[in-house]
Amino acid sequence: MSKPTDLVQGTLDLLILKTIALEPMHGWAIAQRIRQVSKDVLQVNQGALYPALHRLEQQGWIEAEWGESENNRRAKYYSLTKSGKKYLQSEQANWERLAAAIGLVLKTA
Amino acid sequence: MRWLRSISNRLRNLFRKDVVERETDQELRFHLERQIALHAAAGISPEEARRAALLEFGGVEQFKEECREARGVNRIESLLADVRYGFRSLRKSPGFAIVSVLTLALGIGANTAIFSMVNALLLHPYNFRDLDSLARVWEDRGIDEGYDARYIAPADADDLRSSNGIFEGLTTYRFQSFGLGTEGDVQPILGCTVSANFFDVLAVTPAAGRLFSAAEEQTGADQVAILSYGSWQRRFGGDPQLLGETISLNGRVYTVVGIMPKDFDYPVPVELWVPLALTPAEKVDRTQLSLNALARLKSGVSVSQASAVLASFSHRLEQEYPKTNAGRATTLLQLRKELYMFTLPLFLLLQAAAGFVLLLACANLANLVFARMIGRQREIALRAALGASRSRLGQLFLSETLLYSTTAGVVAIAASFASVRALRTSIPVGWTKWVPGWDGIRIDSSDLAFTILAAGGVGLFLGLATMLHTSRVEPNKTLKETGTGTVTRAKRRVRSALVVAQVMIALILLVCAGQTIQGFVRLANVYQGFQPASVLKIEISLPEKVYADNVKITNFYQQLLRGTTSLPGVQHASLVTNPPASNVDNETTFFSIEGQPALKASETPSADLQIASPDFFDTLRISSVAGRTFSDADNADAARVAVINRGMAMRFWPKGNALGHRIKLGAADSTEPWLTIVGVVGDVRQNWWNPVTRPVIYKPFVQSPQRSMTLLLRTTSNPTSYASGVRDIVRQMDPGIALRGVNTLEEEIADSIAIVRIMGILMGIFGLVALALSSIGVYGVLSESVAQRTHEIGIRLALGANPRDLMKLILGQALKLTAIGLAIAVPCAVAISWTMASMIFGVVTVDFAILAGFTALLLLVALGAGYLPARRAIGVDPVVSLRYE
């Protein structure tokens, strides 16, 4: 098995936003979800997740609330704000355009 | 919304720091616990699971710090720390703090005060709606000067009103003196007769009552009046029942129909306005330019478009009525600009000077800050070595300089309230009416905004300059050095450049100030050709109704003159239409010289016209140049005579043979009588802005009596003590006559140039401040550079150098910098002086003596600034100075 791919610079934000778009989640669950959904290809550096979460909260894309976790512990749950949803849409569209363009270049060049 | 959330987050992060920190701890711990549980579930020992989880997570403390960074806590915290540090270092060196804050406060405060003046006088002289579309309109005959000569003929104004598409409205007015009240208690007041649309054109509404209707422009229907707010308060005690009541003006009964709001005082603060009811003859008159006109331009019509339309309008009139309208150009000037035609360049000069003072203050402070930076080199190197980034250091400097400049801004604002009050009360109350907007000088929001901008700008500028100045700190090198740190060549060059700039600005400012002050001093002495001391001035106006014909007017004034001459202590009593320093231009008139017909209408000569009684020239001690002055023999039945001034004699009879020639007012074929020139008298300046040698024709009072005259008395002692005597005489002759403008001629002169004097004083203050600031600056830099060479000087002395040579070396350095500054400044100062001289109507003249004087002065200052520290350094025992570190 090859080494899990390092995250491309700047894509962590996008992954976090997309992951919590469905339901509010705490940090650990976000890391697990990204890993599972990407079938272990994307390995989030666990510690680095938190500065990213705090930054996104500071920028107002996401908001945090303390709640009960699955195992009855207090955990900080993150969810998208209204402007965060819009931001995610535009970022996702950007990413898809970029990925498609790179794919095109790789196929034809 | 997003930014709102962001701000509330930020505030929470800042003020609930401990809570936020605890939450972060909790959050990370939760993560680790879950991860450990995950591994434990896979069946490894608890210790192993813990180790694996921590390994996967990475450095916990490091990420906590990154979280803090992400929340933006550090930036604000460090800013606060910097400001605290700034305060601490200010407290530690209070001398430096006080000097820098005061220097800046001086610079900023000077700008605030001048800006408040410019703001009130130039930007908002009146608070009319859409001030820029209001303009004065007049017919320029090419001979008139000054703003009292801006008149239009009634018929021309009528044509203009009805025939063009550029004006929304055009209104006419003229001043009139009234006697208010009934016999025995008549108060002289100044009023204004205005056409019915006057207030509509200005777009003002009365505070109470109504405006005039068009029907009230007819004689007979015109006995209605609108009072000014001040007049209503002062004379009628603010009586709310006054509307509809009647008052007596010049013996006629007027109904009060309106009261204007408090701040309305156009054209000048008058007591009341009445309708302008022209006689049928006046209405069709094109010869006399007798009315003032004010127009509001249609929106979208520019001044230049309007001027073009007016030019073709005057051309049409010229062709239609060549006899009266030849050579007249209808002219228009925005109301805002009209007032300050003469003084605008002065205001701009003052603002520029204030700006220069601020620049000097900045240069000075930059020097001080740089000098301190050298002392702080080790501290900065240490910070850099400990990992402070350049932007982090920049933030430190910026917060320090912003701290100075904001403190200075606060001091400046506090001081400007006082200085603006001083400014406002610095001209006599009676004269503020000549300066619309003067009473409005105060610190308002735009002045505060200006000050805050200036303070912020200065702080930013200084901070950036410091940043650039200290950009290349080499911690390794600096920290290894011992002692006071060294100054690199590049840095010394920056500071030398500052000295050069300071010397430069100082010289330019000093020369401008010097020349302006010299100009003002000259202005204060412009009233030459007569002696104002011990002369009393009283204005008298006879009501038209009672004094309907010349005989009555002449009799009244003859009796008055006889009565006042016989008062003990009165040497001469006389009458004149317009005494010097009245702030009113003389009436100008065309005249024809017998035997020298003008070829074209535009070449007809013109002169000022004055009417005077025989003793006038003796009263003011105006010298007689040739021939005689008037005598009692020049009465109504005698041959018509005139006296002219020297300027007129020189211009029209350069060979000196003016006596005996005959002139006639108006065209040669008019019905005016020929006047024989019987005398030539010395030139007298009418007002400070009038050229002194302007031609003047004096006519004897008895041969052309006027109702409004000014009585002048030359007395042997305190002139004001004679006022009551004159009042008694007048009351005995006619109790219905009021005396106005009782004042000594000397005070009139002082008052008339009050605003000019204030500007001179301000320029003087700026000049002195410039001198002080630049002296301090030059001294500071030189003494410091000498102090840094103490060690070197010690070695030189120990090796046997001649102290005199050393002194020469140090002084040479000081002089070199100063000389460079002066070399740049002298041509600049000359160029600026030329511009000023061309802009400021002869107040300023280029004076090379002043230039040379201040150049020498600055050289002396530099010599002193170099000599004192040099002597100290050389006087020190080499043993001591070698130890000096």
Interface residues (C-beta under 8 A of the other chain):
Chain A: H26 G27 W28 A31 N45 Q46 G47 A48 Y50 P51 A52 H54 R55 E57 Q58 Q59 G60 W61 E63 W66 S69 N71 R73 R74 A75 K76 T81 K82 S83
Chain B: M1 R2 W3 R5 S6 N9 R10 N13 E23 T24 Q26 E27 L28 F30 H31 E33 R34 Q35 A37 E56 F57 G58 G59 V60 Q62 F63 E66 C67 E69 A70 R71 G72
